[in-house]
Amino acid sequence: MSEPVTVNVDVVSDVMCPWCYIGQKRLDRALAALPQDVAVEVRWRPFQLDPTLPPEGKDRAAYLAEKFGDGERAGRIYETVREAGRKEAIAFDFDAIAVAPNTLDAHRVLRWAASAGPGVQDRLARRLFALYFEEGAHIGDHTVLVAAAREAGMDAALVETLLATEADRDAVRQEIATAAGMGINGVPCFLIDGRYAVMGAQEAEVLADAIGKVAAARRDGHPSAAG
């Protein structure tokens, strides 16, 4: 067997983006299809689809009316998302969502989760997606975020204390600005080894192929040759 190679994948996403949830599922399948000598370290990076939403969020029906103009157009768009979700075993329940959230605080907690232990950030990202899209939870609410952090294995008391402060608000905004400076204006975006970007919720086979090519190039000592 070849020497093991570790590839870093940064997933730039927003937890209120349905295609990011679909992308997470497709990434799972991509990772499962990789050779055993390729290890992948996943890190979730922040993006906000709508940073103008107030901290308390906005009534989702009103938000959709402002965004799409009429319910029929929104219905067509979300039916496409539902169909893609069904293929990834996601039970989207858009009707259960009462509040369109500002996700800045969710991204703050995800940032802290990255240093809370192996797998914690990934568990938290999955939980936040499920809470919002399958359970209709308000993922801008601090009570919801603290409970999700606890489930993911974080120190809930510490998270609750930090959320009440301004901790890392500017750091998250700076990360989002950095992504924009790199040309990322839509999500999900999968950054592989900080060099190669796969834009959108691509099929698992596309992601697996891209990661595999980067791993092969690194193994051969020619990282710039992948792509």
GICORSUL-V292968 format. One record per residue. N is the residue number from 0. RES is the residue in three letters. SS is DSSP state (alpha for helix, beta for strand, coil for the rest). OMEGA is omega as a letter, one per 30 degrees, with the letter a starting at -180 (999 if undefined). Layout:
N_RES_SS_OMEGA + N_RES_SS_OMEGA
This chain:
0_MET_coil_l + 1_SER_coil_l + 2_GLU_coil_a + 3_PRO_coil_l + 4_VAL_beta_l + 5_THR_beta_l + 6_VAL_beta_l + 7_ASN_beta_l + 8_VAL_beta_l + 9_ASP_beta_l + 10_VAL_beta_l + 11_VAL_beta_a + 12_SER_beta_l + 13_ASP_coil_a + 14_VAL_coil_l + 15_MET_coil_l + 16_CYS_coil_a + 17_PRO_alpha_l + 18_TRP_alpha_l + 19_CYS_alpha_l + 20_TYR_alpha_l + 21_ILE_alpha_l + 22_GLY_alpha_l + 23_GLN_alpha_l + 24_LYS_alpha_l + 25_ARG_alpha_l + 26_LEU_alpha_l + 27_ASP_alpha_a + 28_ARG_alpha_l + 29_ALA_alpha_a + 30_LEU_alpha_l + 31_ALA_alpha_a + 32_ALA_alpha_a + 33_LEU_coil_l + 34_PRO_coil_a + 35_GLN_coil_a + 36_ASP_coil_l + 37_VAL_beta_l + 38_ALA_beta_a + 39_VAL_beta_l + 40_GLU_beta_a + 41_VAL_beta_l + 42_ARG_beta_a + 43_TRP_beta_a + 44_ARG_beta_a + 45_PRO_beta_l + 46_PHE_coil_l + 47_GLN_coil_l + 48_LEU_coil_a + 49_ASP_coil_a + 50_PRO_coil_a + 51_THR_coil_l + 52_LEU_coil_a + 53_PRO_coil_a + 54_PRO_coil_a + 55_GLU_coil_a + 56_GLY_coil_a + 57_LYS_beta_l + 58_ASP_beta_a + 59_ARG_alpha_l + 60_ALA_alpha_l + 61_ALA_alpha_a + 62_TYR_alpha_a + 63_LEU_alpha_l + 64_ALA_alpha_l + 65_GLU_alpha_a + 66_LYS_alpha_a + 67_PHE_alpha_l + 68_GLY_coil_l + 69_ASP_coil_a + 70_GLY_alpha_a + 71_GLU_alpha_l + 72_ARG_alpha_l + 73_ALA_alpha_l + 74_GLY_alpha_l + 75_ARG_alpha_a + 76_ILE_alpha_a + 77_TYR_alpha_l + 78_GLU_alpha_l + 79_THR_alpha_l + 80_VAL_alpha_l + 81_ARG_alpha_a + 82_GLU_alpha_l + 83_ALA_alpha_l + 84_GLY_alpha_a + 85_ARG_alpha_l + 86_LYS_alpha_l + 87_GLU_coil_l + 88_ALA_coil_l + 89_ILE_coil_l + 90_ALA_coil_l + 91_PHE_coil_l + 92_ASP_coil_a + 93_PHE_alpha_a + 94_ASP_alpha_a + 95_ALA_alpha_a + 96_ILE_coil_a + 97_ALA_coil_a + 98_VAL_beta_l + 99_ALA_beta_a + 100_PRO_coil_l + 101_ASN_coil_a + 102_THR_coil_a + 103_LEU_alpha_a + 104_ASP_alpha_l + 105_ALA_alpha_l + 106_HIS_alpha_l + 107_ARG_alpha_a + 108_VAL_alpha_l + 109_LEU_alpha_l + 110_ARG_alpha_l + 111_TRP_alpha_a + 112_ALA_alpha_a + 113_ALA_coil_l + 114_SER_coil_a + 115_ALA_coil_l + 116_GLY_coil_a + 117_PRO_coil_l + 118_GLY_coil_a + 119_VAL_alpha_a + 120_GLN_alpha_l + 121_ASP_alpha_l + 122_ARG_alpha_a + 123_LEU_alpha_l + 124_ALA_alpha_l + 125_ARG_alpha_a + 126_ARG_alpha_l + 127_LEU_alpha_l + 128_PHE_alpha_a + 129_ALA_alpha_l + 130_LEU_alpha_a + 131_TYR_alpha_a + 132_PHE_alpha_a + 133_GLU_alpha_a + 134_GLU_alpha_l + 135_GLY_coil_a + 136_ALA_coil_l + 137_HIS_coil_a + 138_ILE_coil_l + 139_GLY_coil_a + 140_ASP_coil_a + 141_HIS_alpha_l + 142_THR_alpha_l + 143_VAL_alpha_a + 144_LEU_alpha_l + 145_VAL_alpha_l + 146_ALA_alpha_l + 147_ALA_alpha_l + 148_ALA_alpha_l + 149_ARG_alpha_a + 150_GLU_alpha_a + 151_ALA_alpha_l + 152_GLY_coil_l + 153_MET_coil_l + 154_ASP_coil_a + 155_ALA_alpha_a + 156_ALA_alpha_l + 157_LEU_alpha_l + 158_VAL_alpha_l + 159_GLU_alpha_l + 160_THR_alpha_a + 161_LEU_alpha_a + 162_LEU_alpha_a + 163_ALA_coil_a + 164_THR_coil_l + 165_GLU_coil_a + 166_ALA_coil_l + 167_ASP_coil_l + 168_ARG_alpha_a + 169_ASP_alpha_l + 170_ALA_alpha_l + 171_VAL_alpha_l + 172_ARG_alpha_l + 173_GLN_alpha_l + 174_GLU_alpha_l + 175_ILE_alpha_l + 176_ALA_alpha_l + 177_THR_alpha_l + 178_ALA_alpha_l + 179_ALA_alpha_l + 180_GLY_alpha_l + 181_MET_coil_l + 182_GLY_coil_l + 183_ILE_coil_l + 184_ASN_coil_l + 185_GLY_coil_a + 186_VAL_coil_g + 187_PRO_coil_l + 188_CYS_beta_a + 189_PHE_beta_l + 190_LEU_beta_a + 191_ILE_beta_a + 192_ASP_coil_l + 193_GLY_coil_a + 194_ARG_coil_a + 195_TYR_beta_a + 196_ALA_beta_l + 197_VAL_beta_a + 198_MET_beta_l + 199_GLY_coil_a + 200_ALA_coil_a + 201_GLN_coil_l + 202_GLU_coil_a + 203_ALA_alpha_a + 204_GLU_alpha_l + 205_VAL_alpha_l + 206_LEU_alpha_a + 207_ALA_alpha_l + 208_ASP_alpha_a + 209_ALA_alpha_l + 210_ILE_alpha_l + 211_GLY_alpha_l + 212_LYS_alpha_l + 213_VAL_alpha_l + 214_ALA_alpha_a + 215_ALA_alpha_l + 216_ALA_alpha_l + 217_ARG_alpha_a + 218_ARG_alpha_a + 219_ASP_coil_l + 220_GLY_coil_a + 221_HIS_coil_a + 222_PRO_alpha_a + 223_SER_alpha_a + 224_ALA_alpha_a + 225_ALA_coil_l + 226_GLY_coil_999
